[in-house]
């Protein structure tokens, strides 16, 4: 079965044919969790897809909130995106480095601010390199543009929303972390007061959606449906993705979007918030 929203995923062939198209703006959204010894901005400076700018998840955030990379106010997002040379009418294609899985976070962020023409590069930099395609260390030219953003919270969930959901059970919370972190037996990459998961949540580690035998490309629609089904997810009900800090949770929302569930939300604070409070219940 074909994807319900195929334009959300762009092939390396499609992008390679449009590297010189000024209306297609490419973003390297790579992100790595603390402790792995990788610097995504340094990796970007070393090599990136020609024309790509760097979308710094740790910079495009709300500076007033002491949590990692929470969504910024609309005016901050607009200023950062304009500084990357992106206009409202542009097609945005986000990719990430192997081991990153952060491109869906870029996709979700743009959509939260009203930019619908945004896609993920299927296979990201891993597939691009495997095919021997061009890379460069040169920074791209940044055209002078203006950008207007308007925030919509339809696909964003807060701590208060998740606490309320404990009583109602109206939304299924799907945790994209590893089974060990979900169970509370493996350590978190960030300091956390509590280990485990949000009561009642389901565990669906985000790598399940990507095929390692095909350079990390996304699995087909039937496979994605099966993955959700085997995790116990009822796709007829609302879902909310969660993870360590709101990055790989967006893979849950993106996978759901590919198969036609356009209202999947993300808990932006995720375990960085939930696991560092004394008033949040935890299951192990």
Backbone as CSV, one residue per row, in Angstrom:
resi,resn,N_x,N_y,N_z,CA_x,CA_y,CA_z,C_x,C_y,C_z
1,UNK,0.850,-1.205,0.000,0.000,0.000,0.000,0.881,1.250,0.000
2,UNK,0.506,2.237,-0.784,1.275,3.475,-0.868,1.027,4.335,0.360
3,UNK,1.961,5.251,0.618,1.773,6.210,1.707,0.554,7.086,1.426
4,UNK,-0.138,7.452,2.478,-1.255,8.386,2.340,-0.752,9.800,2.074
5,UNK,0.432,10.125,2.596,1.036,11.453,2.410,2.445,11.287,1.847
6,UNK,2.564,10.861,0.591,3.893,10.559,0.036,4.812,11.766,-0.081
7,UNK,4.268,12.974,-0.206,5.115,14.153,-0.361,5.862,14.521,0.917
8,UNK,5.511,13.894,2.034,6.238,14.149,3.274,7.604,13.484,3.278
9,UNK,7.840,12.585,2.319,9.099,11.852,2.230,9.654,12.032,0.822
10,UNK,10.848,12.580,0.721,11.458,12.825,-0.584,12.662,11.911,-0.767
11,UNK,12.827,11.399,-1.966,13.933,10.490,-2.260,15.217,11.273,-2.534
12,UNK,16.334,10.565,-2.418,17.620,11.189,-2.751,17.661,11.555,-4.230
13,UNK,17.028,10.748,-5.066,16.984,11.064,-6.500,16.235,12.374,-6.734
14,UNK,15.095,12.513,-6.074,14.299,13.733,-6.210,15.120,14.955,-5.806
15,UNK,15.819,14.866,-4.674,16.582,16.018,-4.200,17.780,16.310,-5.093
16,UNK,18.460,15.268,-5.540,19.641,15.465,-6.388,19.294,16.225,-7.659
17,UNK,18.087,16.028,-8.153,17.655,16.735,-9.363,17.281,18.190,-9.099
18,UNK,17.219,18.576,-7.830,16.744,19.926,-7.494,17.731,20.720,-6.637
19,UNK,18.982,20.338,-6.660,19.975,21.041,-5.853,20.126,22.506,-6.260
20,UNK,19.812,22.818,-7.499,19.949,24.191,-7.980,18.620,24.945,-7.991
21,UNK,17.585,24.332,-7.454,16.276,24.986,-7.413,16.225,25.945,-6.220
22,UNK,16.111,27.248,-6.435,16.142,28.200,-5.322,14.928,28.098,-4.407
23,UNK,13.881,27.412,-4.852,12.685,27.272,-4.013,12.712,26.004,-3.176
24,UNK,13.753,25.186,-3.343,13.929,24.002,-2.500,15.065,24.293,-1.536
25,UNK,14.730,24.379,-0.271,15.724,24.707,0.756,16.003,23.458,1.593
26,UNK,17.279,23.141,1.730,17.701,21.902,2.384,18.242,22.237,3.778
27,UNK,17.861,21.426,4.751,18.310,21.636,6.125,18.916,20.357,6.682
28,UNK,20.105,20.483,7.238,20.710,19.408,8.019,20.244,19.603,9.459
29,UNK,19.358,18.732,9.916,18.807,18.849,11.265,19.401,17.864,12.248
30,UNK,20.614,17.400,11.994,21.224,16.355,12.819,21.324,16.772,14.286
31,UNK,21.116,15.801,15.144,21.171,16.004,16.595,21.645,14.706,17.234
32,UNK,22.477,14.826,18.268,22.947,13.645,18.986,22.745,13.855,20.486
33,UNK,22.358,12.796,21.180,22.118,12.913,22.612,23.444,13.134,23.337
34,UNK,23.392,13.741,24.521,24.624,13.966,25.284,25.354,12.652,25.578
35,UNK,26.673,12.746,25.563,27.482,11.601,25.949,27.968,10.723,24.825
36,UNK,27.498,10.955,23.595,27.934,10.091,22.495,29.195,10.620,21.817
37,UNK,29.637,11.804,22.185,30.884,12.335,21.652,30.816,12.821,20.219
38,UNK,29.613,13.231,19.776,29.470,13.731,18.415,28.927,15.157,18.424
39,UNK,29.475,15.983,17.560,29.077,17.381,17.447,28.423,17.562,16.080
40,UNK,27.090,17.664,16.023,26.430,17.717,14.704,26.795,18.946,13.893
41,UNK,27.033,20.073,14.560,27.414,21.267,13.802,28.807,21.112,13.200
42,UNK,29.730,20.498,13.953,31.069,20.257,13.412,31.012,19.276,12.253
43,UNK,30.170,18.257,12.357,30.014,17.306,11.262,29.427,17.992,10.030
44,UNK,28.503,18.917,10.277,27.943,19.672,9.161,29.026,20.496,8.471
45,UNK,29.863,21.165,9.251,30.920,21.991,8.655,31.898,21.136,7.846
46,UNK,32.084,19.898,8.256,33.009,19.010,7.555,32.434,18.552,6.216
47,UNK,31.134,18.218,6.224,30.501,17.814,4.972,28.984,17.881,5.121
48,UNK,28.349,18.352,4.064,26.892,18.402,4.031,26.439,18.376,2.579
49,UNK,25.166,18.156,2.378,24.604,18.172,1.037,24.718,19.590,0.481
50,UNK,25.146,19.757,-0.748,25.297,21.103,-1.298,24.017,21.926,-1.161
51,UNK,24.193,23.138,-0.668,23.069,24.039,-0.481,22.390,23.932,0.865
52,UNK,22.756,22.927,1.664,22.087,22.724,2.947,22.580,23.714,3.994
53,UNK,21.645,24.253,4.771,21.968,25.042,5.959,21.787,24.149,7.177
54,UNK,22.311,24.588,8.317,22.225,23.770,9.534,21.091,24.260,10.419
55,UNK,20.150,23.372,10.693,19.038,23.646,11.601,19.462,23.171,12.984
56,UNK,19.812,24.119,13.850,20.338,23.792,15.177,19.172,23.638,16.157
57,UNK,18.823,22.398,16.452,17.705,22.125,17.344,17.927,22.747,18.721
58,UNK,19.193,22.822,19.151,19.484,23.390,20.468,19.483,24.918,20.465
59,UNK,19.447,25.530,19.290,19.400,26.991,19.206,17.999,27.491,18.877
60,UNK,17.276,26.742,18.060,15.913,27.138,17.686,14.979,26.596,18.752
61,UNK,14.958,27.274,19.884,14.277,26.805,21.078,13.795,27.998,21.890
62,UNK,13.041,27.717,22.944,12.549,28.767,23.834,13.588,29.026,24.922
63,UNK,14.260,30.181,24.894,15.311,30.443,25.885,14.769,30.675,27.291
64,UNK,13.467,30.875,27.420,12.876,31.144,28.732,12.544,29.869,29.495
65,UNK,12.677,28.713,28.855,12.334,27.442,29.496,13.604,26.621,29.702
66,UNK,13.810,26.174,30.935,15.020,25.435,31.275,14.851,23.947,30.973
67,UNK,14.537,23.668,29.726,14.439,22.306,29.226,15.076,22.291,27.840
68,UNK,15.607,21.141,27.410,16.287,21.130,26.103,15.334,21.348,24.938
69,UNK,15.721,22.245,24.063,15.089,22.527,22.764,13.558,22.465,22.748
70,UNK,12.932,23.157,23.692,11.481,23.318,23.628,11.127,24.278,22.499
71,UNK,9.967,24.084,21.891,9.562,24.950,20.787,9.634,26.422,21.196
72,UNK,10.175,27.272,20.308,10.301,28.688,20.645,9.013,29.448,20.370
73,UNK,8.921,30.675,20.851,7.827,31.547,20.403,7.914,31.773,18.901
74,UNK,6.789,32.120,18.290,6.728,32.263,16.837,7.725,33.284,16.308
75,UNK,7.935,34.383,17.062,8.841,35.410,16.549,10.289,34.931,16.521
76,UNK,10.680,34.089,17.473,12.033,33.536,17.463,12.186,32.555,16.311
77,UNK,11.194,31.694,16.137,11.253,30.741,15.018,11.354,31.482,13.689
78,UNK,10.534,32.506,13.511,10.529,33.250,12.256,11.888,33.887,11.988
79,UNK,12.500,34.459,13.014,13.803,35.104,12.836,14.888,34.089,12.482
80,UNK,14.865,32.940,13.151,15.881,31.917,12.877,15.718,31.343,11.471
81,UNK,14.479,31.133,11.050,14.245,30.541,9.734,14.587,31.534,8.625
82,UNK,14.260,32.802,8.820,14.657,33.814,7.842,16.177,33.884,7.731
83,UNK,16.868,33.736,8.860,18.333,33.777,8.846,18.936,32.594,8.100
84,UNK,18.155,31.531,7.937,18.603,30.381,7.157,18.264,30.530,5.669
85,UNK,17.641,31.646,5.306,17.326,31.906,3.909,16.070,31.226,3.414
86,UNK,15.175,30.888,4.326,13.946,30.173,3.958,12.772,31.131,3.986
87,UNK,11.992,31.133,2.910,10.789,31.949,2.816,9.560,31.054,2.980
88,UNK,8.422,31.677,3.214,7.204,30.910,3.472,6.787,30.022,2.310
89,UNK,7.108,30.428,1.096,6.701,29.645,-0.060,7.676,28.563,-0.475
90,UNK,8.760,28.395,0.267,9.771,27.412,-0.114,9.369,25.995,0.289
91,UNK,9.881,25.035,-0.481,9.811,23.626,-0.100,11.025,23.318,0.759
92,UNK,10.799,22.829,1.959,11.884,22.518,2.893,12.071,21.012,2.947
93,UNK,13.322,20.573,2.792,13.652,19.155,2.907,14.695,19.001,4.001
94,UNK,14.361,18.231,5.030,15.254,18.039,6.169,15.883,16.654,6.118
95,UNK,17.162,16.600,6.456,17.843,15.313,6.559,18.653,15.287,7.841
96,UNK,19.200,14.117,8.162,20.053,14.006,9.338,21.185,13.024,9.062
97,UNK,22.155,13.015,9.968,23.302,12.133,9.843,22.956,10.744,10.368
98,UNK,23.693,9.725,9.962,23.452,8.385,10.502,23.488,8.392,12.028
99,UNK,22.512,7.730,12.633,22.432,7.670,14.082,21.727,8.842,14.714
100,UNK,21.200,9.754,13.919,20.605,10.965,14.459,19.089,10.859,14.596
101,UNK,18.400,10.567,13.515,16.928,10.436,13.482,16.225,11.694,13.978
102,UNK,16.780,12.856,13.624,16.201,14.119,14.073,15.450,14.860,12.985
103,UNK,15.541,14.416,11.733,14.841,15.120,10.652,13.334,15.222,10.906
104,UNK,12.676,14.185,11.462,11.253,14.353,11.759,10.963,15.468,12.755
105,UNK,11.912,15.765,13.644,11.719,16.890,14.564,11.678,18.201,13.785
106,UNK,12.530,18.349,12.768,12.500,19.545,11.933,11.156,19.624,11.206
107,UNK,10.737,18.510,10.636,9.440,18.431,9.941,8.305,18.861,10.871
108,UNK,8.267,18.297,12.060,7.191,18.592,13.021,7.227,20.058,13.450
109,UNK,8.420,20.614,13.650,8.555,22.003,14.086,8.006,22.956,13.029
110,UNK,8.377,22.752,11.780,7.862,23.618,10.712,6.340,23.544,10.644
111,UNK,5.800,22.361,10.750,4.349,22.221,10.674,3.660,22.882,11.867
112,UNK,4.287,22.868,13.018,3.710,23.525,14.198,3.608,25.030,14.012
113,UNK,4.437,25.580,13.115,4.406,27.016,12.852,3.768,27.338,11.494
114,UNK,2.987,26.407,10.976,2.172,26.689,9.796,2.823,26.469,8.454
115,UNK,4.030,25.884,8.424,4.712,25.640,7.147,4.458,24.189,6.749
116,UNK,3.526,23.979,5.824,3.111,22.627,5.459,4.007,21.979,4.419
117,UNK,4.695,22.792,3.590,5.510,22.251,2.504,6.896,21.878,3.038
118,UNK,6.929,20.828,3.839,8.175,20.377,4.453,8.198,18.852,4.382
119,UNK,9.387,18.299,4.137,9.522,16.857,3.969,10.808,16.373,4.619
120,UNK,10.889,15.068,4.773,12.079,14.382,5.284,12.763,13.684,4.111
121,UNK,14.086,13.758,4.056,14.837,13.058,3.017,14.945,11.589,3.397
122,UNK,14.408,10.713,2.569,14.382,9.287,2.869,15.801,8.715,2.883
123,UNK,16.201,8.193,4.024,17.549,7.646,4.165,18.584,8.649,4.610
124,UNK,18.253,9.933,4.517,19.138,10.981,5.011,20.539,10.928,4.421
125,UNK,21.494,11.389,5.221,22.880,11.444,4.767,23.453,10.041,4.544
126,UNK,22.973,9.066,5.291,23.478,7.696,5.104,23.251,7.218,3.679
127,UNK,22.054,7.358,3.173,21.755,6.909,1.807,22.438,7.804,0.781
128,UNK,22.477,9.103,1.041,23.121,10.049,0.132,24.584,9.662,-0.082
129,UNK,25.293,9.340,0.996,26.697,8.958,0.897,26.856,7.593,0.251
130,UNK,25.958,6.662,0.575,26.043,5.315,0.003,25.898,5.347,-1.508
131,UNK,25.184,6.328,-2.014,24.995,6.461,-3.452,26.093,7.293,-4.113
132,UNK,27.051,7.739,-3.322,28.174,8.491,-3.872,27.806,9.879,-4.351
133,UNK,26.809,10.476,-3.757,26.357,11.800,-4.206,27.252,12.907,-3.638
134,UNK,27.116,14.079,-4.227,27.978,15.199,-3.881,27.777,15.658,-2.445
135,UNK,28.886,15.987,-1.792,28.861,16.682,-0.503,29.869,17.821,-0.588
136,UNK,29.770,18.733,0.345,30.652,19.895,0.341,30.890,20.364,1.765
137,UNK,31.952,21.162,1.934,32.177,21.818,3.227,31.932,23.324,3.117
138,UNK,31.429,23.760,1.981,31.202,25.187,1.772,29.843,25.614,2.332
139,UNK,29.796,26.705,3.044,28.501,27.195,3.517,27.657,27.666,2.346
140,UNK,26.359,27.482,2.422,25.510,27.869,1.295,25.275,29.373,1.269
141,UNK,24.976,29.940,0.108,24.560,31.344,0.068,23.192,31.485,0.726
142,UNK,23.049,32.514,1.533,21.791,32.749,2.251,21.108,33.961,1.627
143,UNK,20.037,33.758,0.871,19.359,34.911,0.272,18.620,35.715,1.329
144,UNK,18.549,37.024,1.163,17.779,37.837,2.116,16.284,37.575,1.945
145,UNK,15.628,37.127,2.995,14.203,36.814,2.930,13.529,37.287,4.216
146,UNK,12.218,37.303,4.170,11.431,37.494,5.387,10.599,36.244,5.594
147,UNK,10.235,36.003,6.835,9.470,34.791,7.159,8.451,35.135,8.229
148,UNK,7.239,34.669,8.034,6.173,34.879,9.012,5.747,33.532,9.568
149,UNK,5.601,33.448,10.882,5.224,32.189,11.523,4.036,32.419,12.451
150,UNK,3.156,31.446,12.456,2.030,31.485,13.383,1.911,30.108,14.033
151,UNK,2.046,30.085,15.351,2.076,28.820,16.068,0.688,28.202,16.200
152,UNK,0.637,26.897,15.997,-0.577,26.129,16.255,-0.223,24.999,17.206
153,UNK,-0.941,24.900,18.290,-0.653,23.868,19.274,-1.389,22.568,19.048
154,UNK,-1.983,22.388,17.882,-2.819,21.203,17.639,-2.045,19.905,17.791
155,UNK,-0.758,19.902,17.429,0.028,18.670,17.517,1.098,18.749,18.606
156,UNK,0.899,19.637,19.574,1.856,19.806,20.667,1.145,19.508,21.985
157,UNK,1.799,18.738,22.850,1.245,18.444,24.156,2.205,18.909,25.245
158,UNK,1.617,19.397,26.325,2.368,19.913,27.468,2.304,18.926,28.634
159,UNK,3.046,19.233,29.679,2.981,18.434,30.900,1.558,18.393,31.439
160,UNK,0.898,19.523,31.436,-0.474,19.586,31.945,-1.410,18.694,31.133
161,UNK,-1.207,18.685,29.820,-2.013,17.818,28.962,-1.811,16.349,29.331
162,UNK,-0.561,15.964,29.549,-0.263,14.567,29.863,-0.745,14.177,31.250
163,UNK,-0.683,15.107,32.196,-1.217,14.835,33.531,-2.728,14.642,33.461
164,UNK,-3.407,15.488,32.704,-4.855,15.362,32.527,-5.191,14.036,31.853
165,UNK,-4.347,13.626,30.929,-4.602,12.385,30.202,-4.481,11.152,31.099
166,UNK,-3.750,11.268,32.202,-3.666,10.152,33.137,-5.049,9.779,33.661
167,UNK,-5.904,10.785,33.835,-7.253,10.545,34.345,-8.214,10.128,33.241
168,UNK,-8.073,10.728,32.073,-9.046,10.479,31.010,-8.678,9.284,30.132
169,UNK,-7.371,9.065,29.913,-6.936,8.018,29.000,-7.394,8.240,27.578
170,UNK,-7.698,9.494,27.244,-8.250,9.785,25.914,-7.216,9.600,24.811
171,UNK,-5.940,9.837,25.137,-4.895,9.745,24.124,-3.905,8.635,24.501
172,UNK,-3.460,7.910,23.487,-2.448,6.882,23.693,-1.066,7.532,23.650
173,UNK,-0.287,7.356,24.704,1.065,7.904,24.745,2.027,6.803,24.295
174,UNK,2.821,7.120,23.273,3.741,6.142,22.687,5.170,6.639,22.909
175,UNK,5.932,5.872,23.646,7.293,6.247,24.032,8.281,5.666,23.027
176,UNK,9.059,6.530,22.387,9.979,6.111,21.328,11.359,5.709,21.843
177,UNK,11.563,5.726,23.164,12.870,5.371,23.714,13.120,3.860,23.628
178,UNK,14.341,3.467,23.953,14.702,2.052,23.953,13.942,1.313,25.052
179,UNK,13.777,-0.004,24.908,13.072,-0.766,25.941,13.684,-0.631,27.326
180,UNK,15.007,-0.570,27.402,15.654,-0.442,28.710,15.362,0.877,29.381
181,UNK,15.373,1.943,28.632,15.041,3.245,29.214,13.565,3.308,29.573
182,UNK,12.714,2.730,28.734,11.280,2.686,29.018,11.014,1.917,30.312
183,UNK,11.724,0.824,30.501,11.537,-0.001,31.707,12.195,0.600,32.940
184,UNK,13.091,1.563,32.737,13.789,2.159,33.863,14.999,1.379,34.311
185,UNK,15.456,0.435,33.483,16.629,-0.366,33.841,17.913,0.156,33.224
186,UNK,17.815,0.947,32.165,18.981,1.560,31.538,19.020,3.044,31.892
187,UNK,20.224,3.612,32.012,20.320,5.022,32.385,19.866,5.952,31.268
188,UNK,19.413,7.132,31.658,19.071,8.182,30.712,20.335,8.946,30.314
189,UNK,20.411,9.445,29.079,21.584,10.228,28.673,21.659,11.590,29.355
190,UNK,20.532,12.060,29.879,20.495,13.298,30.651,20.151,12.965,32.095
191,UNK,20.585,13.792,33.048,20.214,13.534,34.441,18.697,13.492,34.601
192,UNK,18.215,12.522,35.373,16.787,12.387,35.616,16.568,11.936,37.051
193,UNK,15.598,12.535,37.698,15.280,12.161,39.066,14.577,10.812,39.134
194,UNK,13.860,10.469,38.070,13.100,9.242,38.052,13.415,8.451,36.778
195,UNK,13.270,7.141,36.871,13.458,6.266,35.717,12.175,5.491,35.470
196,UNK,11.929,5.185,34.212,10.728,4.449,33.862,9.967,5.139,32.764
197,UNK,8.631,5.104,32.858,7.816,5.695,31.803,6.516,6.254,32.361
198,UNK,5.840,7.044,31.550,4.544,7.612,31.908,3.543,6.466,32.058
199,UNK,2.817,6.434,33.168,1.875,5.328,33.369,0.910,5.155,32.196
200,UNK,0.759,3.913,31.785,-0.158,3.587,30.703,0.398,3.752,29.319
201,UNK,1.623,4.260,29.198,2.178,4.486,27.860,2.666,3.181,27.245
202,UNK,2.780,3.191,25.925,3.256,2.052,25.154,4.674,2.327,24.679
203,UNK,5.454,1.270,24.486,6.825,1.427,24.021,6.932,1.022,22.563
204,UNK,7.405,1.972,21.731,7.648,1.688,20.323,8.937,2.411,19.932
205,UNK,10.091,1.766,20.111,11.367,2.420,19.790,11.414,2.902,18.340
206,UNK,11.846,4.136,18.160,11.774,4.775,16.842,12.533,4.047,15.739
207,UNK,13.661,3.308,16.014,14.358,2.651,14.893,13.518,1.608,14.166
208,UNK,12.413,1.177,14.777,11.569,0.170,14.122,11.041,0.642,12.780
209,UNK,10.899,1.944,12.613,10.316,2.473,11.382,11.303,2.553,10.223
210,UNK,12.597,2.432,10.508,13.612,2.555,9.470,14.240,1.196,9.159
211,UNK,14.576,0.985,7.905,15.136,-0.288,7.465,16.661,-0.189,7.380
212,UNK,17.390,-0.820,8.301,18.853,-0.717,8.272,19.483,-1.403,7.068
213,UNK,18.737,-2.311,6.429,19.257,-2.989,5.244,19.154,-2.113,3.993
214,UNK,18.425,-1.002,4.112,18.261,-0.088,2.964,18.684,1.332,3.353
215,UNK,19.798,1.398,4.065,20.410,2.683,4.437,19.471,3.556,5.268
216,UNK,18.686,2.936,6.135,17.845,3.704,7.042,16.648,4.365,6.394
217,UNK,16.237,3.895,5.214,15.029,4.451,4.597,13.799,3.999,5.374
218,UNK,12.720,4.750,5.225,11.501,4.448,5.959,10.818,3.219,5.376
219,UNK,10.255,2.422,6.252,9.546,1.225,5.806,8.267,1.619,5.081
220,UNK,7.735,0.686,4.313,6.550,1.004,3.527,5.314,1.113,4.416
221,UNK,4.220,1.548,3.825,3.024,1.854,4.603,2.481,0.627,5.335
222,UNK,2.472,-0.514,4.667,1.963,-1.723,5.309,2.813,-2.103,6.513
223,UNK,4.116,-1.983,6.367,5.009,-2.318,7.480,4.801,-1.363,8.652
224,UNK,4.623,-0.084,8.361,4.398,0.890,9.422,3.100,0.585,10.165
225,UNK,2.068,0.239,9.416,0.801,-0.127,10.064,0.989,-1.346,10.966
226,UNK,1.749,-2.327,10.499,1.995,-3.525,11.289,2.785,-3.204,12.558
227,UNK,3.760,-2.320,12.438,4.566,-1.927,13.599,3.694,-1.275,14.665
228,UNK,2.835,-0.367,14.255,1.923,0.255,15.221,0.999,-0.796,15.841
229,UNK,0.483,-1.678,15.012,-0.454,-2.694,15.498,0.218,-3.620,16.506
230,UNK,1.427,-4.065,16.206,2.122,-4.985,17.105,2.534,-4.321,18.414
231,UNK,2.640,-2.997,18.413,2.945,-2.267,19.653,1.689,-2.021,20.484
232,UNK,0.542,-2.426,19.960,-0.706,-2.255,20.698,-1.376,-0.922,20.490
233,UNK,-1.004,-0.218,19.407,-1.554,1.110,19.141,-2.836,0.973,18.322
234,UNK,-3.876,1.646,18.779,-5.133,1.721,18.043,-5.113,2.994,17.215
235,UNK,-4.921,2.861,15.908,-4.768,4.037,15.057,-6.066,4.817,14.881
236,UNK,-7.165,4.280,15.365,-8.424,5.025,15.312,-8.542,6.002,16.479
237,UNK,-7.638,5.912,17.430,-7.662,6.791,18.597,-6.506,7.790,18.535
238,UNK,-6.609,8.909,19.264,-5.518,9.884,19.277,-4.237,9.298,19.864
239,UNK,-3.090,9.748,19.325,-1.799,9.310,19.843,-0.905,10.518,20.106
240,UNK,-0.011,10.327,21.078,0.976,11.336,21.447,2.330,10.653,21.546
241,UNK,3.319,11.139,20.822,4.661,10.607,20.908,5.431,11.245,22.040
242,UNK,6.262,10.446,22.693,7.135,10.935,23.757,8.484,10.252,23.594
243,UNK,9.528,10.813,24.203,10.865,10.202,24.142,11.708,10.799,25.253
244,UNK,12.993,11.037,24.990,13.857,11.617,26.009,13.727,13.115,26.121
245,UNK,13.655,13.804,24.963,13.575,15.269,24.998,12.752,15.835,23.849
246,UNK,11.894,15.018,23.252,11.008,15.520,22.218,11.561,15.482,20.808
247,UNK,12.654,14.777,20.580,13.223,14.695,19.230,12.728,13.437,18.520
248,UNK,13.121,12.256,19.011,12.711,11.034,18.315,11.221,10.740,18.487
249,UNK,10.555,11.390,19.435,9.096,11.278,19.522,8.444,11.722,18.223
250,UNK,9.106,12.634,17.528,8.545,13.138,16.264,8.551,12.067,15.182
251,UNK,9.384,11.018,15.338,9.337,9.903,14.400,8.005,9.171,14.506
252,UNK,7.430,9.140,15.708,6.111,8.532,15.892,5.072,9.326,15.096
253,UNK,5.099,10.650,15.266,4.140,11.506,14.564,4.348,11.441,13.058
254,UNK,5.610,11.389,12.632,5.890,11.351,11.191,5.427,10.038,10.576
255,UNK,5.707,8.927,11.239,5.267,7.629,10.732,3.749,7.581,10.624
256,UNK,3.068,8.112,11.639,1.604,8.149,11.604,1.113,9.003,10.438
257,UNK,1.785,10.119,10.194,1.409,11.000,9.089,1.568,10.288,7.743
258,UNK,2.630,9.530,7.593,2.853,8.823,6.333,1.687,7.916,5.973
259,UNK,1.056,7.321,6.979,-0.043,6.400,6.694,-1.406,7.058,6.886
260,UNK,-1.412,8.395,6.973,-2.673,9.122,6.916,-3.244,9.612,8.223
261,UNK,-2.543,9.392,9.330,-3.024,9.917,10.612,-2.341,11.253,10.854
262,UNK,-3.035,12.326,10.511,-2.421,13.654,10.483,-2.488,14.401,11.804
263,UNK,-3.173,13.834,12.813,-3.359,14.551,14.069,-2.470,14.027,15.195
264,UNK,-1.475,13.189,14.880,-0.588,12.677,15.920,0.194,13.827,16.539
265,UNK,0.259,13.851,17.860,0.896,14.939,18.593,2.202,14.474,19.219
266,UNK,2.948,15.427,19.771,4.224,15.151,20.430,4.247,15.868,21.779
267,UNK,4.679,15.157,22.801,4.899,15.762,24.123,6.280,16.405,24.087
268,UNK,6.318,17.721,23.984,7.568,18.442,23.740,8.573,18.257,24.877
269,UNK,8.131,18.292,26.112,9.054,18.161,27.243,9.595,16.761,27.420
270,UNK,8.773,15.754,27.099,9.130,14.340,27.186,9.818,14.008,28.517
271,UNK,10.718,13.004,28.523,11.257,12.544,29.808,12.173,13.575,30.462
272,UNK,12.745,14.485,29.690,13.569,15.535,30.281,12.753,16.370,31.261
273,UNK,11.448,16.473,30.992,10.557,17.186,31.903,9.897,16.233,32.894
274,UNK,9.232,15.200,32.371,8.468,14.284,33.233,9.363,13.590,34.262
275,UNK,10.531,13.179,33.848,11.420,12.427,34.726,12.187,13.265,35.714
276,UNK,12.027,14.574,35.667,12.764,15.449,36.583,11.844,16.217,37.520
277,UNK,10.680,15.657,37.772,9.737,16.250,38.721,9.379,15.220,39.779
278,UNK,8.959,15.732,40.936,8.546,14.839,42.013,7.044,14.567,42.005
279,UNK,6.305,15.354,41.214,4.852,15.225,41.223,4.315,14.462,40.020
280,UNK,5.205,13.825,39.256,4.790,13.046,38.088,4.896,11.551,38.394
281,UNK,3.806,10.812,38.290,3.878,9.372,38.563,4.650,8.634,37.488
282,UNK,5.291,7.543,37.881,6.138,6.782,36.974,5.856,5.300,37.144
283,UNK,5.838,4.601,36.021,5.792,3.137,36.027,7.138,2.594,35.621
284,UNK,7.468,1.425,36.159,8.722,0.751,35.789,8.430,-0.689,35.452
